[in-house]
Amino acid sequence: MVEADVAWVAGEPYAAPARRGRAREGLRGYRLIVAMWIRSTMTYRASFLLATFGNAVISLLDFVAIAVMFSHVDALGGFTLPEIALLYGSCSASLGLADLFLGNTDRIGARIRDGSLDTMLVRPVPVLAQVAADRFALRRLGRITQGLAVMAWGIAALEVDWTAVKVLLVAVMVVAGAGIFAAVLVAGAAFQFLAGDAAEVQNSFTYGGCTMLQYPPTVFGQDLLRGVVFVVPLAFVNWLPAQYVLGRPVPLGLPQWTAFLSPLVALALFLPASLAWRAGLRSYRSTGS
């Protein structure tokens, strides 16, 4: 029997995908590459701590600006500061999680231009796993930590009749929101096979979308709300679930049960995003260098 090809990733033997399912191989390859970068990062612990702290502080400046705004007003769009803290913190934590695990997919355009994507194609590891895990930046934990801290403060300051359903919905909101952002990242990476370099377009839907979601939906027009509900459903990251938690009416007159659809929306987005990625990868014809 001819043995499967074996490569080496992070110093460990790695069997070719023919021996296992592609998904399982992708997760294992991702884990090995991430472990390699984490070991590299932990070599300089002081530098890692400073970079993580700086990442958290820079991300927190957005909320500081909102807090300064509330030194002159009592409410923004009918929302109090703790309510906006819930929106801000949940969105920041969701984007931070997606950015931690898949944030490097925005570099695919640069890899296409310089030809470094070709080297990934000949390795026995799924390309998406390699692209996502490459240069894994553990310092991005700073955004997640500060987002959760702001959200925790907002929850403590809210005057909400908490139930088990609402507590669970808050946790699901963060995780499902990360899934939605992850799907957008993968779709953006797939688009770069066509556009060459569209990292800024991708960032406009992730970082730009998160900035929008930090503010209450009541300050935006109806057309924009329809767009982020029915076209690019970023509203399911936190707007719709948070409205239910806060006891407010769901935007656009939607039924309250739509607040619980975030996990399904994340799955519905990820399926076409993964298909788009596969189509983009199949269409890739190398740089010729």
Residue pairs with C-beta under 8 A, 6 or more apart in sequence:
4 15
4 16
4 18
4 19
5 15
5 16
5 124
6 13
6 14
6 15
6 16
6 124
7 13
7 14
7 16
7 123
7 124
7 125
8 14
9 29
9 32
9 33
9 36
9 123
9 125
10 32
10 33
10 35
10 36
11 36
12 32
14 28
14 29
14 32
14 124
14 125
15 25
15 124
16 124
17 25
17 124
17 125
17 126
20 28
22 126
25 124
25 125
25 126
26 125
26 126
26 128
26 129
27 129
29 125
29 126
29 129
29 130
29 133
30 129
30 132
30 133
33 125
33 129
33 130
33 133
33 134
33 136
34 133
34 136
37 133
37 134
37 135
37 136
37 138
38 136
38 138
41 48
41 136
41 138
41 139
42 48
48 138
48 139
51 139
51 142
52 138
52 139
52 141
52 142
52 145
53 142
54 139
54 142
55 139
55 140
55 141
55 142
55 143
56 142
56 143
56 145
56 146
57 142
57 146
59 92
59 96
59 142
59 143
59 146
59 147
60 146
60 150
62 88
62 92
62 211
62 214
63 85
63 88
63 89
63 150
63 214
66 76
66 81
66 84
66 88
66 214
66 215
67 81
69 76
70 76
70 81
74 80
76 84
76 215
76 216
76 219
77 215
77 216
77 217
77 218
77 219
78 216
78 218
79 87
79 216
79 218
81 154
81 157
82 153
82 154
82 155
82 157
82 158
83 154
83 158
83 216
83 242
83 246
84 154
84 214
84 215
84 216
85 150
85 151
85 153
85 154
85 157
86 151
86 154
86 155
86 158
86 170
86 238
86 242
86 245
86 246
87 213
87 214
87 215
87 216
87 238
87 239
87 242
88 147
88 150
88 151
88 154
88 214
89 147
89 148
89 149
89 150
89 151
89 152
89 153
89 154
90 147
90 151
90 170
90 173
90 174
90 177
90 237
90 238
90 242
91 147
91 177
91 210
91 213
91 214
91 237
91 238
92 143
92 144
92 146
92 147
92 150
92 151
92 210
92 214
93 143
93 144
93 147
93 148
93 151
93 174
93 177
93 178
94 147
94 173
94 174
94 175
94 176
94 177
94 178
94 180
94 181
94 210
94 237
94 238
95 143
95 147
95 177
95 178
95 181
95 206
95 207
95 210
96 140
96 141
96 142
96 143
96 144
96 147
97 144
97 174
97 175
97 178
97 181
98 178
98 179
98 181
98 182
98 184
98 185
98 206
99 140
99 143
99 181
99 185
99 206
100 137
100 138
100 140
100 141
100 144
101 132
101 182
102 132
102 182
102 185
102 186
103 137
103 140
103 185
104 131
104 132
104 133
104 134
104 135
104 136
104 137
105 128
105 131
105 132
105 185
105 186
105 188
105 189
106 185
106 188
106 189
106 199
106 202
106 203
107 131
107 134
107 135
107 199
108 117
108 131
108 189
108 192
108 193
109 192
109 195
109 196
109 197
109 198
109 199
110 197
110 199
111 117
111 120
111 131
112 192
112 193
112 196
112 197
112 284
112 287
113 196
113 197
113 287
114 287
115 286
115 287
115 289
117 127
117 284
117 286
118 286
118 287
120 127
120 130
120 131
121 127
121 284
123 130
127 281
128 186
128 189
128 277
131 189
148 174
151 170
151 174
155 170
158 246
160 166
160 245
160 246
160 247
161 247
166 244
166 245
169 241
169 244
169 245
169 259
169 260
170 241
170 245
172 241
172 260
172 262
172 263
173 237
173 238
173 241
173 242
173 245
173 262
175 263
176 236
176 237
176 262
176 263
176 265
176 266
177 236
177 237
177 238
177 262
177 266
179 262
179 263
179 266
179 267
179 269
179 270
180 233
180 234
180 236
180 237
180 262
180 265
180 266
180 269
181 206
181 209
181 210
181 237
182 266
182 270
183 266
183 269
183 270
183 273
184 202
184 205
184 206
184 209
184 232
184 234
184 269
184 273
185 202
185 206
186 270
186 273
186 274
186 276
186 277
187 269
187 272
187 273
187 276
187 277
188 198
188 199
188 201
188 202
188 205
188 206
189 202
189 277
189 280
190 273
190 276
190 277
190 279
190 280
191 198
191 201
191 202
191 276
191 280
192 198
192 199
192 202
192 280
193 280
193 281
193 283
193 284
194 280
194 283
195 201
205 232
205 234
209 228
209 232
209 234
209 237
210 237
212 220
212 228
212 234
213 234
213 235
213 237
213 238
213 239
217 225
217 235
217 239
217 243
217 251
222 252
225 235
225 251
225 252
226 252
228 234
228 235
228 239
229 235
229 236
229 240
229 251
229 252
229 254
233 265
233 269
235 251
236 261
236 262
236 265
236 266
237 262
239 251
240 250
240 251
240 254
240 258
240 259
240 261
240 262
241 259
241 260
241 262
243 249
243 250
243 251
243 259
244 250
244 256
244 259
244 260
250 256
250 258
250 259
